[in-house]
Amino acid sequence: AAAVAGPAMASPRGGGGAQPRAGSHPAVRQSGNVTWMPDHLAKRCPECRRPFSIMLRRHHCRACGKIFCGKCSSQRLQLPTGSMVRVCQPCYVEWGRALFERERDRSGGGGGG
């Protein structure tokens, strides 16, 4: 899995800390600014829809706090501290796009030419 360097889980749109996505339940556990969904509320992976079991473990995305299976949360983002954290595929895509746009804007590149 490729790593994308990212900020300390600040919103890719430049707001404060990362917040759980709409519809996530208030959690009992927190990691940084992200509220983690309680394990007992996750019956299936929201990405692939496979039911969790003894063989299909739950993993929290460190960006949104939702619970995914290992396959759907196998991406990593690098924090400024250098540590790599597990993120879900939707967050990886969202953060990767935001970081690409930020780099493009900073370099003044609009593409081709």
C-alpha positions as a Markdown table, in Angstrom:
| # | Residue | x | y | z |
|---|---|---|---|---|
| 1 | Ala | 0.0 | 0.0 | 0.0 |
| 2 | Ala | 1.3 | 3.4 | -1.0 |
| 3 | Ala | 1.8 | 6.0 | 1.7 |
| 4 | Val | 0.7 | 9.6 | 1.4 |
| 5 | Ala | 2.2 | 12.2 | 3.6 |
| 6 | Gly | -0.5 | 14.1 | 5.3 |
| 7 | Pro | -1.0 | 16.7 | 8.0 |
| 8 | Ala | -1.8 | 15.6 | 11.6 |
| 9 | Met | -5.3 | 14.5 | 10.6 |
| 10 | Ala | -6.4 | 18.1 | 10.1 |
| 11 | Ser | -9.3 | 18.4 | 7.6 |
| 12 | Pro | -8.0 | 18.2 | 4.0 |
| 13 | Arg | -10.1 | 21.2 | 3.3 |
| 14 | Gly | -8.2 | 23.2 | 5.8 |
| 15 | Gly | -10.6 | 23.2 | 8.8 |
| 16 | Gly | -9.7 | 22.1 | 12.3 |
| 17 | Gly | -9.1 | 18.5 | 13.2 |
| 18 | Ala | -10.6 | 15.6 | 11.2 |
| 19 | Gln | -14.2 | 14.9 | 12.1 |
| 20 | Pro | -16.1 | 11.6 | 11.8 |
| 21 | Arg | -18.2 | 11.5 | 8.7 |
| 22 | Ala | -21.9 | 12.2 | 8.7 |
| 23 | Gly | -23.9 | 9.4 | 10.2 |
| 24 | Ser | -21.2 | 8.1 | 12.5 |
| 25 | His | -22.4 | 7.4 | 16.0 |
| 26 | Pro | -21.0 | 9.2 | 19.1 |
| 27 | Ala | -18.2 | 7.0 | 20.3 |
| 28 | Val | -16.6 | 6.2 | 23.6 |
| 29 | Arg | -13.0 | 6.2 | 22.4 |
| 30 | Gln | -11.1 | 9.1 | 20.8 |
| 31 | Ser | -7.8 | 9.2 | 18.9 |
| 32 | Gly | -6.5 | 12.8 | 18.5 |
| 33 | Asn | -9.5 | 14.8 | 17.2 |
| 34 | Val | -11.3 | 11.8 | 15.7 |
| 35 | Thr | -14.1 | 10.2 | 17.6 |
| 36 | Trp | -14.0 | 6.4 | 17.1 |
| 37 | Met | -17.1 | 4.5 | 16.3 |
| 38 | Pro | -17.8 | 1.8 | 19.0 |
| 39 | Asp | -16.9 | -1.7 | 17.9 |
| 40 | His | -20.3 | -3.1 | 18.8 |
| 41 | Leu | -22.1 | -0.8 | 16.3 |
| 42 | Ala | -20.2 | -2.1 | 13.3 |
| 43 | Lys | -21.8 | -5.3 | 12.0 |
| 44 | Arg | -20.3 | -5.1 | 8.4 |
| 45 | Cys | -17.6 | -3.2 | 6.6 |
| 46 | Pro | -19.3 | -0.1 | 5.1 |
| 47 | Glu | -17.0 | -0.3 | 2.1 |
| 48 | Cys | -17.3 | -3.9 | 0.9 |
| 49 | Arg | -20.3 | -4.8 | 3.0 |
| 50 | Arg | -18.8 | -8.1 | 4.3 |
| 51 | Pro | -20.0 | -9.0 | 7.8 |
| 52 | Phe | -17.5 | -8.9 | 10.6 |
| 53 | Ser | -16.7 | -12.1 | 12.3 |
| 54 | Ile | -13.9 | -13.9 | 14.3 |
| 55 | Met | -12.0 | -14.2 | 10.9 |
| 56 | Leu | -12.9 | -10.7 | 9.5 |
| 57 | Arg | -11.6 | -8.2 | 12.1 |
| 58 | Arg | -12.6 | -4.6 | 12.7 |
| 59 | His | -10.1 | -1.8 | 12.2 |
| 60 | His | -10.7 | 1.9 | 12.9 |
| 61 | Cys | -9.8 | 4.5 | 10.3 |
| 62 | Arg | -7.6 | 7.1 | 12.1 |
| 63 | Ala | -9.0 | 9.8 | 9.8 |
| 64 | Cys | -12.8 | 9.4 | 10.1 |
| 65 | Gly | -13.1 | 7.0 | 13.1 |
| 66 | Lys | -15.4 | 4.5 | 11.2 |
| 67 | Ile | -14.7 | 0.8 | 11.3 |
| 68 | Phe | -13.6 | -1.1 | 8.2 |
| 69 | Cys | -12.2 | -4.6 | 7.4 |
| 70 | Gly | -8.5 | -4.9 | 7.0 |
| 71 | Lys | -8.7 | -4.9 | 3.2 |
| 72 | Cys | -10.7 | -1.7 | 3.1 |
| 73 | Ser | -8.5 | 0.0 | 5.6 |
| 74 | Ser | -5.1 | -1.1 | 4.3 |
| 75 | Gln | -3.9 | 2.4 | 3.2 |
| 76 | Arg | -1.5 | 4.5 | 5.3 |
| 77 | Leu | -1.0 | 8.2 | 5.7 |
| 78 | Gln | 2.1 | 9.7 | 7.2 |
| 79 | Leu | 1.7 | 12.2 | 10.1 |
| 80 | Pro | 4.2 | 15.1 | 10.4 |
| 81 | Thr | 5.7 | 13.1 | 13.3 |
| 82 | Gly | 6.7 | 10.4 | 10.8 |
| 83 | Ser | 4.3 | 7.8 | 12.1 |
| 84 | Met | 2.2 | 5.9 | 9.6 |
| 85 | Val | -1.5 | 5.5 | 10.5 |
| 86 | Arg | -4.2 | 3.2 | 9.1 |
| 87 | Val | -6.9 | 4.9 | 7.0 |
| 88 | Cys | -9.9 | 3.6 | 5.0 |
| 89 | Gln | -9.9 | 3.7 | 1.2 |
| 90 | Pro | -12.4 | 6.7 | 1.1 |
| 91 | Cys | -10.3 | 8.8 | 3.4 |
| 92 | Tyr | -7.1 | 7.8 | 1.5 |
| 93 | Val | -8.6 | 9.0 | -1.7 |
| 94 | Glu | -10.0 | 12.2 | -0.1 |
| 95 | Trp | -6.7 | 13.1 | 1.6 |
| 96 | Gly | -4.7 | 12.1 | -1.4 |
| 97 | Arg | -6.7 | 14.4 | -3.6 |
| 98 | Ala | -6.5 | 17.3 | -1.1 |
| 99 | Leu | -2.7 | 16.9 | -0.8 |
| 100 | Phe | -2.3 | 16.7 | -4.6 |
| 101 | Glu | -4.4 | 19.9 | -5.0 |
| 102 | Arg | -2.4 | 21.7 | -2.3 |
| 103 | Glu | 0.9 | 20.8 | -3.9 |
| 104 | Arg | -0.3 | 21.8 | -7.3 |
| 105 | Asp | -1.6 | 25.1 | -6.0 |
| 106 | Arg | 1.7 | 25.7 | -4.1 |
| 107 | Ser | 3.8 | 25.0 | -7.1 |
| 108 | Gly | 1.6 | 27.2 | -9.3 |
| 109 | Gly | 1.2 | 24.3 | -11.7 |
| 110 | Gly | -2.0 | 24.0 | -13.6 |
| 111 | Gly | -0.8 | 21.1 | -15.7 |
| 112 | Gly | 0.7 | 20.7 | -19.2 |
| 113 | Gly | 3.0 | 22.9 | -21.1 |
